[in-house]
Each structure stands twice: as structure tokens, then as C-alpha cells.
Amino acid sequence: MKKLFTLFVLGLLAASCAQKDPNFCYIEGKVSGPYEAEGASLSIAAMNENPTVIELKEDGTFSAILPADKTTIARVSLTEKDQRRAKYRAEFIPESGSVKIILDENIRAKGGPANRAYDKFKEYSRKQATEFNALDMDDPASEAKREKLVKAYQGRCEKLFADNADNWVGLMALTNLMYDFSLEELDAHLAVAADFIRENQMIQDYHASLEAQANTAEGRPFVDFSGVTPEGKTASLSDFVGRGNYTLVDFWASWCGPCRQEMPNIRDLYRTFHPRGLDVLSVAVWDNDNSQSRVAIQEMEMTWNHLFMGMDKTPTERYGIFGIPHLILFAPDGTIYKRGLRGDELRDTIAELFN
């Protein structure tokens, strides 16, 4: 992919009047509005590539050529003198043909079919976000409005994917949709997607997560892993589950706000039901500093068993956990009783078992 994005910078587009080569994307642009022309730096880069500086003329115009590749996204950035962050940044798909870019307070990047689809979706998303943020969530009617907005957004993404399954817009649409998919639904979408979408690392990781969730679904036996106790000893999940008690396992991190919000609920359940046979194990994940976990354990009075995983992703990969907190309730025989429990559902599930 890198060699495809060797940049061809044009001092003059003398050849622009001739027939354009369909293997290239021809970029013409203008920076307008207030900016410090002297010393300003204009650069262009494909995703995950180092930027290449291009000439910004005195009248604010610029031009460049990239090899055409509709499977990725590129950006042009203007950074003023002595500034670290770009003042203006325009994203576009370097598809075959011409792309026109305006860099000012109202950034525009106009191009062929893929860029038009991307531009329309960005405008739609902005309007959706404005409507969503305007909802008063204390108003009972807002919940129905929220669901309507979410459903409309999902429908728009589905159509966007169907129309663009061979370019970067389709990839974007699928990554917006996939977190609500089952494994079967994701597989159905990937079956009609271009190879670069199927090979995308984010999609592959989430697909593996869904497969792991299927292997650790309710009714399935626990999958073991090992970590370190607060005392510095190696211990495994099997040291805590499948030993005759219901065991609630909480995957959490000290830096995770929602994890901390759930902790009083877990603490109350432990204090109420531990004498009647409920065990709790908290597994600290995605944190390379166990000292912060130790502080949090003391602060939140987490007086039950613990395992520290550091940056070892084995447990979250084996259980298909993509976000925390994630709580799994194991039955006395070690099978998975329920997973993904939170809040009222967690309290009601455990109360029903022990009352």
C-alpha cells in the first residue's frame, strides 16, 4: 500500500488540459479565509502515511497528484507558522479523476462518486448529531425519538455499505454498523465486501471477538486463563470458578469510568450475597500499571478476589470482550450462566438466584 502512495507533486498542472490518466487522482485546491500565508505549511498524506509537504502558492492555490486508490482515505492539512496542530484539514478519497478542495472555516472536498457519497454522509451525520444532542433525555418521549434516530442512522449506513462495498466509504459504513451485528450478520456483509474490507484489521479483530463470544456463550464451559494476584502469585480463573459457588467475574480497569460506576453495585451484591454463596472475582485488564489497580481496590472497598492482567489481552480475547466493564456470572459447575450483566439486570439476576 505504501508504494501506491508515492506522491507526485506538481509545480504546475501544465498537463491538466490533456486527458487525465484514470490511474491517478488529480487534486486542485485553495486555502481561503484568514491565515498566515508566510511560513504556513501545506501537506498531504494517505492514511497511516507520513505527510508530504506540497507547495502553497501566494494566491492560496495548490495542486498535487496521487495514484488513484478508492480503498483508502487521504487528507490535506494546513498548519500555520509555529503551530503544531493543523488549522484546516480536509479528508478525501483519492479516487480516479479530479478532486477539488477548499480549506477554510467551511471545508469542502468534492470529487467522484465515492467522494460524493462520503460528503453526503458527513452532512447527514452532522444533522443527526445535532438532533440527537438536542433531545431532553428527562422527557419520556425522547427515548422513542432516540430510537428513531438510531434506526434511521443504521438504515443509512446499510444503504451506504450496499452502494460502496468496493471502496473506503463501504468500510466506514460497515465499521459504524458492525458493533450491533451477530456473527452471522457480519459474515453476511463480509461475503459481498471487497477483499480490502474483509482484510481490515479492525474488522478482523471484531470478527474474532464475535467468534470468541460464540465459544463462551451462556451454557458453555468456562475458558481458563492466568494472571497475578495482588500478592504477586500466579493464579488462574479455574482457581475461582467451578468450585461449587456462583461466581461473578468483573473485567474492569482502574481508568475506566463506567467500571467505577458499576463497582458500588458489585460491592453491595457481594456484601449481601457472599454469606449465602456468591463469590466475586475482579480481573483488571488493559492497564500496564498495576499500582493504579491497587489504589482503586482500596478506594472502592473491593474486598473480594482479584487478578491483574496488565496488558495481557488473553482473557478479553478468549471471551470476546470488546468493551469494559463486562460481567460474567458463572454457575457452580463452571458453565457460563449469564454474561454482559449491568445495573438492574445484574441485581435482579443475582437476587432471583439467592432469594
C-alpha positions as CSV (number, residue, x, y, z in Angstrom):
1,M,0.0,0.0,0.0
2,K,2.8,2.5,0.8
3,K,4.3,2.3,-2.7
4,L,0.9,3.2,-4.1
5,F,1.0,6.5,-2.2
6,T,4.3,7.8,-3.6
7,L,3.4,11.5,-4.1
8,F,3.7,13.2,-7.4
9,V,3.8,17.0,-6.5
10,L,3.1,19.3,-9.4
11,G,4.7,22.7,-9.6
12,L,2.3,23.5,-12.5
13,L,-0.5,21.4,-13.8
14,A,0.5,22.1,-17.3
15,A,-0.7,18.7,-18.3
16,S,-4.1,19.2,-16.8
17,C,-5.6,20.3,-20.0
18,A,-4.7,17.0,-21.6
19,Q,-6.7,13.9,-21.0
20,K,-6.3,12.7,-17.4
21,D,-4.8,9.3,-16.7
22,P,-7.6,7.2,-14.9
23,N,-4.9,5.7,-12.7
24,F,-4.4,8.9,-10.9
25,C,-6.3,11.3,-8.6
26,Y,-5.7,15.0,-9.6
27,I,-6.1,17.4,-6.6
28,E,-6.6,21.1,-7.0
29,G,-7.4,23.3,-4.1
30,K,-7.4,26.7,-2.5
31,V,-6.9,28.0,1.0
32,S,-9.1,31.0,1.7
33,G,-10.1,32.9,4.8
34,P,-7.8,34.4,7.4
35,Y,-4.5,32.5,7.7
36,E,-0.8,33.4,8.0
37,A,0.5,32.8,4.4
38,E,4.1,33.4,5.2
39,G,5.5,30.3,6.9
40,A,2.3,28.2,6.6
41,S,2.9,24.6,5.8
42,L,0.6,22.5,3.5
43,S,0.9,18.8,3.5
44,I,-0.8,15.7,2.0
45,A,-0.9,12.2,3.3
46,A,-2.7,8.9,2.9
47,M,-4.0,7.2,6.0
48,N,-1.1,6.0,8.2
49,E,1.5,7.5,5.9
50,N,3.9,10.3,6.7
51,P,2.8,13.6,5.3
52,T,4.5,15.1,2.3
53,V,4.8,18.9,2.0
54,I,3.3,20.5,-1.1
55,E,3.6,24.0,-2.4
56,L,1.2,26.6,-1.3
57,K,1.2,29.5,-3.8
58,E,0.8,33.1,-2.9
59,D,-2.8,33.2,-4.1
60,G,-3.6,30.3,-1.8
61,T,-3.9,27.7,-4.5
62,F,-2.2,24.3,-4.5
63,S,-2.2,21.1,-6.7
64,A,-0.9,17.5,-6.4
65,I,-1.4,14.1,-7.9
66,L,-1.8,10.8,-6.1
67,P,-2.2,7.3,-7.5
68,A,-5.9,6.5,-7.6
69,D,-7.0,4.2,-4.7
70,K,-10.6,4.3,-3.6
71,T,-9.9,1.8,-0.8
72,T,-8.3,4.4,1.5
73,I,-8.6,8.0,2.6
74,A,-6.2,10.9,2.3
75,R,-6.0,14.3,3.9
76,V,-4.6,17.7,3.1
77,S,-3.6,19.8,6.1
78,L,-2.6,23.4,6.6
79,T,-0.5,24.3,9.6
80,E,0.3,27.9,10.3
81,K,3.8,29.0,11.3
82,D,5.0,27.9,14.7
83,Q,1.8,25.8,15.2
84,R,1.7,22.1,15.9
85,R,-1.9,21.4,15.1
86,A,-3.4,21.8,11.6
87,K,-5.7,24.8,11.3
88,Y,-7.5,23.2,8.4
89,R,-7.8,19.6,7.4
90,A,-9.7,18.1,4.5
91,E,-10.3,14.4,4.1
92,F,-11.0,12.9,0.7
93,I,-10.9,9.6,-1.1
94,P,-8.1,9.6,-3.8
95,E,-10.4,8.0,-6.4
96,S,-9.7,8.2,-10.2
97,G,-10.4,11.7,-11.6
98,S,-10.4,15.2,-10.1
99,V,-10.9,16.3,-6.5
100,K,-11.4,19.9,-5.6
101,I,-10.6,21.1,-2.1
102,I,-11.4,24.3,-0.3
103,L,-9.7,24.9,3.0
104,D,-11.4,27.5,5.2
105,E,-13.9,27.5,8.1
106,N,-16.3,25.6,5.8
107,I,-14.0,22.8,4.4
108,R,-15.1,21.1,1.2
109,A,-13.7,18.2,-0.8
110,K,-15.6,17.5,-4.0
111,G,-14.8,14.6,-6.3
112,G,-16.3,11.5,-8.0
113,P,-18.9,9.0,-6.8
114,A,-17.1,7.8,-3.6
115,N,-16.3,11.4,-2.5
116,R,-19.9,12.5,-3.2
117,A,-21.2,9.6,-1.1
118,Y,-18.7,10.4,1.7
119,D,-19.6,14.1,1.6
120,K,-23.4,13.5,1.8
121,F,-22.9,11.1,4.7
122,K,-20.8,13.5,6.7
123,E,-23.5,16.2,6.2
124,Y,-26.2,13.7,7.3
125,S,-24.2,12.7,10.3
126,R,-23.8,16.3,11.4
127,K,-27.5,16.8,11.2
128,Q,-28.2,13.6,13.1
129,A,-25.8,14.5,15.9
130,T,-27.4,17.9,16.2
131,E,-30.9,16.3,16.6
132,F,-29.6,13.7,19.0
133,N,-27.8,16.2,21.2
134,A,-30.9,18.4,21.3
135,L,-33.0,15.6,22.9
136,D,-34.1,16.1,26.5
137,M,-33.5,12.6,28.0
138,D,-35.6,13.5,31.0
139,D,-38.6,13.7,28.6
140,P,-40.2,10.2,28.3
141,A,-40.9,11.0,24.6
142,S,-37.2,11.4,23.9
143,E,-36.5,7.7,24.2
144,A,-38.7,7.0,21.2
145,K,-37.1,9.8,19.2
146,R,-33.7,8.5,20.1
147,E,-34.6,5.0,18.8
148,K,-36.0,6.5,15.6
149,L,-32.8,8.5,15.0
150,V,-30.6,5.4,15.7
151,K,-32.7,3.3,13.4
152,A,-32.5,5.9,10.6
153,Y,-28.8,6.1,11.0
154,Q,-28.4,2.4,10.8
155,G,-30.6,2.3,7.7
156,R,-28.5,5.0,6.1
157,C,-25.3,3.1,6.9
158,E,-26.7,-0.1,5.4
159,K,-27.5,1.6,2.1
160,L,-24.1,3.3,2.1
161,F,-22.4,-0.1,2.5
162,A,-24.6,-1.8,-0.2
163,D,-23.7,1.0,-2.6
164,N,-20.0,1.2,-1.7
165,A,-18.8,-2.3,-0.8
166,D,-15.8,-1.8,-3.0
167,N,-14.4,1.4,-1.6
168,W,-13.5,3.2,1.6
169,V,-17.0,4.6,2.2
170,G,-18.3,1.0,2.5
171,L,-15.6,0.2,5.0
172,M,-16.6,3.2,7.1
173,A,-20.3,2.3,6.9
174,L,-19.5,-1.3,8.0
175,T,-17.4,-0.2,11.0
176,N,-20.3,2.0,12.0
177,L,-22.7,-0.9,11.9
178,M,-20.8,-4.0,13.0
179,Y,-20.9,-3.5,16.7
180,D,-24.7,-4.3,16.6
181,F,-24.2,-7.4,14.5
182,S,-24.2,-11.0,15.3
183,L,-21.5,-13.2,13.9
184,E,-23.9,-14.4,11.2
185,E,-24.9,-10.8,10.2
186,L,-21.2,-9.7,10.0
187,D,-20.4,-12.8,7.9
188,A,-23.3,-11.9,5.5
189,H,-21.9,-8.4,5.0
190,L,-18.3,-9.6,4.5
191,A,-19.5,-12.1,1.9
192,V,-20.3,-9.2,-0.5
193,A,-17.5,-6.9,0.6
194,A,-14.2,-6.2,-1.3
195,D,-11.1,-8.0,-0.2
196,F,-9.6,-4.9,1.5
197,I,-12.7,-4.7,3.7
198,R,-12.5,-8.3,4.7
199,E,-8.8,-7.9,5.4
200,N,-9.2,-4.7,7.5
201,Q,-7.6,-5.3,10.9
202,M,-10.4,-3.7,12.9
203,I,-13.0,-5.8,11.2
204,Q,-10.9,-9.0,11.6
205,D,-10.4,-8.2,15.3
206,Y,-14.1,-7.7,15.8
207,H,-14.9,-10.9,13.9
208,A,-12.6,-12.8,16.1
209,S,-14.3,-11.2,19.1
210,L,-17.7,-12.4,17.9
211,E,-16.3,-15.9,17.3
212,A,-14.9,-15.9,20.9
213,Q,-18.3,-14.8,22.2
214,A,-20.0,-17.7,20.5
215,N,-17.4,-20.1,22.1
216,T,-18.2,-18.6,25.5
217,A,-21.9,-18.1,25.2
218,E,-24.3,-18.8,28.0
219,G,-24.4,-22.6,28.8
220,R,-20.8,-23.1,27.6
221,P,-18.0,-24.1,30.0
222,F,-15.5,-21.5,31.2
223,V,-12.3,-20.9,29.2
224,D,-9.3,-20.7,31.5
225,F,-6.6,-18.0,31.7
226,S,-3.9,-17.0,34.3
227,G,-3.0,-13.7,35.9
228,V,-1.3,-12.3,39.0
229,T,-2.9,-11.8,42.4
230,P,-2.4,-8.6,44.4
231,E,0.1,-10.7,46.5
232,G,2.2,-11.3,43.4
233,K,1.3,-15.0,42.9
234,T,0.2,-16.6,39.7
235,A,-3.5,-17.8,39.7
236,S,-6.0,-19.0,37.1
237,L,-9.7,-18.5,36.6
238,S,-10.1,-22.1,37.4
239,D,-8.9,-21.4,40.9
240,F,-12.1,-19.3,41.5
241,V,-14.9,-20.7,39.2
242,G,-16.4,-24.2,39.0
243,R,-15.9,-24.8,42.7
244,G,-19.5,-25.1,43.9
245,N,-20.5,-21.4,44.1
246,Y,-21.9,-18.9,41.7
247,T,-19.0,-16.6,40.8
248,L,-19.4,-13.1,39.3
249,V,-16.3,-12.2,37.3
250,D,-15.9,-8.5,36.6
251,F,-13.5,-7.4,33.8
252,W,-12.5,-3.8,34.6
253,A,-9.7,-1.2,34.6
254,S,-8.8,1.5,37.1
255,W,-9.0,4.2,34.5
256,C,-12.5,3.1,33.2
257,G,-15.2,5.5,34.4
258,P,-18.2,3.1,33.7
259,C,-16.2,0.3,35.6
260,R,-16.0,2.6,38.6
261,Q,-19.7,3.5,38.3
262,E,-20.7,-0.2,38.4
263,M,-18.5,-1.0,41.4
264,P,-20.8,0.1,44.2
265,N,-23.4,-2.2,42.7
266,I,-21.0,-5.1,42.8
267,R,-19.9,-4.2,46.3
268,D,-23.5,-4.2,47.6
269,L,-24.2,-7.6,46.0
270,Y,-21.1,-9.1,47.4
271,R,-21.8,-7.9,50.9
272,T,-25.4,-9.1,50.7
273,F,-25.0,-12.5,49.0
274,H,-21.4,-13.6,49.7
275,P,-22.5,-15.1,53.0
276,R,-25.1,-17.1,51.0
277,G,-22.6,-18.4,48.4
278,L,-21.8,-15.7,45.9
279,D,-18.2,-15.2,45.0
280,V,-16.7,-12.3,43.1
281,L,-13.5,-12.0,41.1
282,S,-12.4,-8.7,39.5
283,V,-10.0,-9.1,36.6
284,A,-8.0,-5.9,35.9
285,V,-7.3,-5.6,32.2
286,W,-5.8,-3.2,29.6
287,D,-3.7,-1.5,32.3
288,N,0.1,-1.6,32.4
289,D,0.3,-0.1,35.9
290,N,-1.0,-2.5,38.5
291,S,-0.3,0.1,41.2
292,Q,-3.3,2.1,40.0
293,S,-5.5,-1.0,40.3
294,R,-4.2,-1.5,43.8
295,V,-5.2,2.1,44.7
296,A,-8.6,1.7,43.1
297,I,-9.2,-1.5,45.0
298,Q,-8.6,0.3,48.3
299,E,-10.6,3.4,47.3
300,M,-13.7,1.4,46.3
301,E,-13.5,-1.2,49.1
302,M,-13.3,-4.1,46.7
303,T,-12.8,-6.7,49.4
304,W,-13.0,-9.8,47.1
305,N,-10.6,-11.8,44.9
306,H,-8.6,-10.1,42.2
307,L,-6.4,-10.9,39.2
308,F,-4.1,-8.4,37.5
309,M,-3.6,-9.0,33.7
310,G,-1.5,-5.9,32.9
311,M,-1.5,-5.6,29.1
312,D,-2.0,-9.4,28.5
313,K,-5.2,-9.5,26.4
314,T,-5.7,-13.3,26.7
315,P,-8.8,-13.1,28.8
316,T,-10.6,-10.4,26.8
317,E,-9.7,-12.2,23.6
318,R,-10.8,-15.6,24.8
319,Y,-14.2,-14.2,25.9
320,G,-14.6,-11.8,23.0
321,I,-14.8,-8.8,25.2
322,F,-14.6,-5.5,23.2
323,G,-15.5,-3.1,26.0
324,I,-15.5,-2.9,29.8
325,P,-16.9,-3.3,32.3
326,H,-18.0,-6.7,31.2
327,L,-19.5,-9.0,33.9
328,I,-20.0,-12.8,33.5
329,L,-21.8,-14.9,36.1
330,F,-20.5,-18.5,36.2
331,A,-22.7,-21.3,37.6
332,P,-21.4,-23.6,40.4
333,D,-20.2,-26.1,37.8
334,G,-18.2,-23.5,35.9
335,T,-20.6,-23.1,33.0
336,I,-21.5,-19.6,31.9
337,Y,-24.8,-18.7,33.4
338,K,-25.2,-15.2,32.1
339,R,-22.9,-12.5,30.6
340,G,-23.0,-8.8,29.8
341,L,-24.8,-8.1,33.1
342,R,-25.0,-4.5,34.3
343,G,-27.1,-2.4,36.7
344,D,-30.6,-3.5,37.4
345,E,-30.3,-6.7,35.3
346,L,-27.3,-7.7,37.4
347,R,-29.0,-7.1,40.7
348,D,-32.3,-8.8,39.6
349,T,-30.4,-11.9,38.3
350,I,-28.5,-12.5,41.5
351,A,-31.4,-11.7,43.7
352,E,-33.5,-14.2,41.9
353,L,-30.9,-16.9,42.4
354,F,-30.5,-16.4,46.1
355,N,-33.9,-15.4,47.2
